[in-house]
């Protein structure tokens, strides 16, 4: 049966890297999958015992790879590594900023691969047990069929019709159950993508907040410096005007040239500071835009959780209907067995009566 409360996938490790995919035509050249470094995360689904590698760029998933025991992460250089995904029929490459980040990702990949191997072994043991039960079930059904066919031909339509209807309802419920399971799996993938996107947005948001605080502090400092430079500029202009009023020659001309040069340097510095302030203001606008995207991602995540809750309720109803159907089938089996026993008694009595008639005829 399905669990009533499905745990969501959780990130267990993240790293920043440039993502590449192998060229499907040449199988040699790398094609960049992201314009800049993105977050690459390992996710663990405790309900299905599955590990995934997820990376989201913008609004689409760049990497959506289920880790299997056969995968191997290979370091091809000091800052680059790769692995093959046979399900997606591609090879992923990651370029890290430092060699330490590459080693950390490689160690985590090996750890997750070993965990996936243990999970597969447990799953295989469970499948072997289910296979044994499946093999035993047809044999029991064949024995029951032989018992039903052993007495002389007699028609007991009522219980058989009920049994066929019960089996048909069981098959219908099983197909409905598989359909809902598929819908729940699709909802899980959608939710996982949204969580990865939200995780990336939160990481970017924290960095933007830190940059914004630092920029605000720098803006205040630059404003003070700008005011000091303006005062110095006004003072130098007054000195230049005073020198021009005196109309002196010789050393005063040299001083005038030096003051003019200092004034030009200060004006150039003021212009550079104005440009820096304009850049910081544009970054502040980008920060507000990232906040808006984060709010939208949270809203989509909540909608997905609501849809998953609805699917869980539908699964519970299907399970209840299936249980009721199984109970009804067991009751029908009991009635059929009781009818078979009654038929056996009647047949035995008829055989006794036939033998008695034969004896009477012989006499």
ABEGO torsion letter per residue (X at the ends): XBBABBBBBBBABBBBBBBBBBBAAAGABBBBABABBBBBBBBBBAAAGBBBBBBBBEABBABBBBBBAABBBBBABAABBBBBBAAAGBBBBBBBABAAAAAAAAAAAAAAAAAAAAAAAAAAAAAAAAAAAAAAAAAAAAAAAAAAAABBBBBBAAAAAAAAAAAAAAAAAAAAAAAAAAAAAAAAAAAAAAAAAAAAAAAAAAAAAAAAAAAAAAAAAAAAAAAAAAAAAAAAAAAAAAAAAAGBBEAAAAAAAAAAAAAAAAAAAAAAAAAAAAAAAAAAAAAAAAAAAAAAAAAAAAAAAAAAAAAAAAAAAAAAAAAAAAAAAAAAAAAAAAAAAAAAAAAAAAAAAAAAAAAAAAX
